[in-house]
Amino acid sequence: MPGVVTRAGGDVGQPEPGDRAELLTRLRIPALRPDLLLQALTHSSYLNENPATPASNERLEFLGDAILGLVVARYLFERCPAAGEGDLTRIRAEIVRGSTLARAAARIGLGEFLILGRGEEAAGGRTRERNLAGALEALIGAVYLDRGLASAAALIRRLLRDEIDQAIREGVRPDAKSSLQHLAQARWHEPPEYVTVEHTADAPHRRFVVEVKVAGQPLGRGEGRSKREAQQRAAQAALEGLRQEEGAACT
C-alpha cells in the first residue's frame, strides 16, 4: 500500500518520514513542523485504537475550515467586484463543499498518507470523501499555524485553482430544490415537503425514491443513490411538470 508501513504482526503503521516529505513536495511546501504534519494526517480512528497518540486532525480541521472560508471569500471579493452578496455566498459554498475538497485532495494523492485505524483502513477510509476533505482542511490549518496566513492562502489557491476558476466562470446555477422552493413559496405560500417512499440500503445497489409535495399535492418523484440526489431529481420533475402546465394554460 503506497505510503504505509506494515510492521511485523500485520499492524498498519504510520507513513515513514520520507513519505511525508513526498507529500510536502506535492503540496509545494518547503517545510512544515513535523508534529503539525503528523497531526493533520491522523484520523480519529487511529487515535481510538492508539490512545497514546497525542491528537487527531479534528481540531486542525476546524481551524483549516475557517481559514479556507476566509481566503476564498477574500479572493472572490477581489475577483468578482460586480457580484452581490448572494452570488458570492453561493460561489464560495460551491468551492468549499466537501466533494470539491475531496476532489482536490485526490489529485495530490492525499489518501496515501492518511494515518488510519485498522477498521477505517479495512473499510476503504483512504478514498472516503469525508476523510479526504477533512485532512485537506487540517493541512491548511497546520500550514497557517506554522507558516502564516500568506502561505496558507497560497496553498489554497494552488490546490483549488481549477475549482475556483470554474465556479467564477460558470457561476452557481440555482439547483432544482432552490428553484422549487421559491416557486412554491410564491404560488402556495408553503415550502415543498420531501418524502422518502422507497429505500434500498444495500451498499452496491443503494437507492432512494423521493416524492415532493406542496400543500399536500404530489408534484414529482425522483430516484438516486443518495437522498439528496433523489430529492434534486424529484424537484426537477416537479419543475418540469409545472412548466408544462403553464405552457398548456397559455395555448
C-alpha positions in Angstrom: 0.0 0.0 0.0 1.6 3.3 -1.0 2.8 5.5 1.8 2.2 2.9 4.6 4.5 0.7 6.6 3.2 -2.7 7.6 5.1 -3.9 10.7 5.7 -7.5 11.7 2.5 -8.9 13.0 0.3 -7.2 10.4 -0.4 -3.9 12.1 -0.8 -0.9 9.9 1.8 1.7 10.9 2.3 5.4 10.2 3.8 6.6 7.0 7.6 6.9 7.1 9.1 10.4 7.4 10.2 10.1 3.7 6.7 9.6 2.7 5.6 12.8 4.5 8.4 14.6 2.8 6.9 13.4 -0.5 3.6 14.9 0.5 5.2 18.3 1.2 6.8 18.1 -2.3 3.3 17.6 -3.8 2.0 20.5 -1.8 5.0 22.6 -2.8 5.7 23.5 0.8 9.4 23.6 1.7 8.9 22.5 5.3 6.3 22.1 8.0 6.6 21.3 11.7 6.6 17.5 11.9 4.2 17.4 14.8 1.6 19.5 13.0 2.0 17.5 9.8 1.6 14.3 11.7 -1.5 15.6 13.5 -3.0 16.8 10.2 -2.8 13.3 8.8 -4.0 11.4 11.8 -7.6 10.3 11.6 -9.7 9.9 14.8 -10.0 6.1 14.2 -6.2 5.8 14.7 -6.5 7.7 18.0 -9.3 5.4 19.2 -7.1 2.4 18.7 -3.9 4.1 19.9 -4.8 6.2 23.0 -1.2 7.3 23.5 -1.3 9.3 20.2 -1.4 13.0 21.1 -4.3 14.2 18.9 -6.3 13.5 15.7 -6.7 16.1 12.9 -10.2 17.2 14.0 -9.0 20.5 15.8 -6.8 21.4 12.8 -9.7 20.6 10.5 -11.8 23.1 12.4 -9.2 25.8 12.1 -8.5 25.0 8.4 -12.2 25.2 7.6 -12.3 28.8 9.0 -9.1 29.8 7.1 -10.4 28.3 3.9 -13.6 30.2 4.1 -11.8 33.5 4.8 -9.3 33.0 2.0 -11.9 32.0 -0.6 -14.2 34.9 0.5 -11.5 37.5 0.1 -10.4 36.0 -3.2 -13.9 36.1 -4.6 -14.4 39.6 -3.2 -11.4 40.8 -5.2 -12.0 38.9 -8.4 -15.8 39.4 -8.7 -16.3 43.2 -8.0 -19.7 43.2 -9.6 -21.1 40.1 -7.7 -23.6 40.7 -4.9 -23.6 39.0 -1.5 -25.9 36.2 -2.5 -23.8 35.3 -5.6 -20.6 35.4 -3.6 -22.0 33.2 -0.9 -23.2 30.6 -3.4 -19.9 30.5 -5.2 -18.0 30.2 -2.0 -20.2 27.4 -0.8 -19.6 25.5 -4.1 -15.8 25.9 -3.7 -15.5 24.8 0.0 -18.0 21.9 -0.1 -16.7 18.5 0.9 -16.9 16.9 -2.6 -14.8 19.8 -4.0 -12.2 19.5 -1.3 -12.1 15.7 -1.7 -11.5 16.0 -5.4 -8.6 18.4 -4.8 -7.2 16.0 -2.2 -7.4 13.0 -4.5 -5.4 14.9 -7.2 -2.4 15.0 -4.9 -2.9 11.5 -3.6 -3.6 12.6 -0.1 -5.3 9.4 0.8 -2.0 7.6 0.6 -0.6 9.5 3.6 -3.6 9.3 6.0 -2.9 7.6 9.3 -6.0 5.4 9.9 -7.1 2.8 12.4 -7.3 -0.8 11.2 -11.1 -0.7 11.0 -11.2 2.5 8.9 -8.4 1.2 6.8 -10.3 -2.0 6.1 -13.5 0.0 5.3 -11.8 1.9 2.5 -11.1 5.0 4.5 -8.3 6.3 2.2 -10.8 7.1 -0.5 -13.7 8.3 1.6 -14.7 11.8 0.7 -15.2 12.9 4.3 -11.7 11.8 5.3 -10.0 13.4 2.3 -11.8 16.7 2.8 -11.1 16.8 6.5 -7.4 16.0 6.1 -7.1 18.8 3.5 -8.7 21.3 5.8 -6.4 20.0 8.6 -3.3 20.6 6.4 -4.5 24.1 5.7 -4.8 24.7 9.4 -1.3 23.3 10.0 0.2 25.5 7.3 -1.5 28.5 8.8 -0.1 27.8 12.3 3.4 27.1 11.1 3.9 29.4 8.2 1.2 32.1 8.4 -1.8 33.2 6.5 0.0 34.1 3.3 1.4 30.6 2.9 -2.0 29.0 3.8 -3.7 31.3 1.2 -1.1 30.4 -1.5 -1.7 26.7 -0.7 -5.4 27.1 -1.1 -5.1 28.8 -4.4 -2.8 26.1 -5.7 -4.9 23.2 -4.6 -8.3 24.7 -5.6 -7.3 26.8 -8.6 -9.3 24.8 -11.1 -12.4 24.7 -8.9 -12.2 28.4 -8.1 -11.8 29.3 -11.8 -14.7 27.1 -12.9 -17.0 28.4 -10.2 -16.2 32.0 -11.1 -16.5 31.3 -14.9 -19.8 29.4 -14.7 -21.3 30.9 -11.5 -23.5 28.7 -9.4 -26.8 27.9 -11.1 -29.7 27.7 -8.7 -30.4 24.0 -8.1 -33.8 22.4 -8.6 -34.6 22.3 -4.9 -33.9 26.1 -4.5 -35.9 26.9 -7.7 -38.9 24.8 -6.5 -38.7 26.4 -3.0 -39.0 29.9 -4.5 -41.8 28.9 -6.8 -43.8 27.1 -4.1 -43.5 30.0 -1.7 -44.7 32.4 -4.4 -47.6 30.2 -5.5 -48.8 28.3 -2.4 -47.0 30.2 0.4 -45.8 26.9 1.6 -42.4 25.1 1.4 -42.1 21.8 -0.5 -42.2 18.6 1.5 -39.9 15.7 0.5 -41.0 12.2 1.5 -38.8 9.1 1.0 -41.2 6.5 -0.4 -38.6 3.7 -1.1 -35.2 3.0 0.3 -32.8 0.1 -0.5 -29.9 0.1 2.0 -27.6 -2.4 0.3 -24.4 -0.6 -0.5 -23.8 -1.8 -4.0 -27.4 -1.1 -5.0 -28.3 1.7 -2.6 -31.4 3.5 -3.9 -33.8 6.2 -2.7 -37.1 7.2 -4.2 -38.4 10.6 -3.0 -41.7 12.3 -3.7 -42.1 16.0 -3.4 -45.4 17.6 -2.4 -46.6 21.1 -1.9 -49.8 21.8 0.1 -50.4 18.1 0.1 -50.3 17.9 -3.7 -47.8 15.4 -5.2 -45.7 17.2 -7.8 -42.9 14.8 -8.8 -40.8 11.8 -7.9 -37.0 11.3 -8.2 -34.6 8.4 -7.8 -31.0 8.4 -6.8 -28.2 6.7 -4.9 -28.4 9.3 -2.1 -31.4 11.0 -0.6 -30.1 14.4 -1.7 -29.8 13.2 -5.3 -33.3 11.7 -5.2 -34.7 15.0 -3.8 -33.0 17.0 -6.5 -34.5 14.8 -9.2 -37.9 15.0 -7.6 -37.7 18.8 -7.6 -36.6 18.8 -11.2 -39.5 16.6 -12.2 -41.9 18.9 -10.3 -40.5 22.0 -12.0 -40.8 20.3 -15.4 -44.4 19.4 -14.7 -45.3 22.8 -13.5 -43.8 24.4 -16.6 -45.8 22.1 -18.9 -48.9 23.2 -17.0 -48.1 26.8 -17.5 -47.4 26.2 -21.2 -50.7 24.4 -21.7 -52.6 27.2 -20.0 -51.2 29.8 -22.5 -52.1 27.9 -25.6 
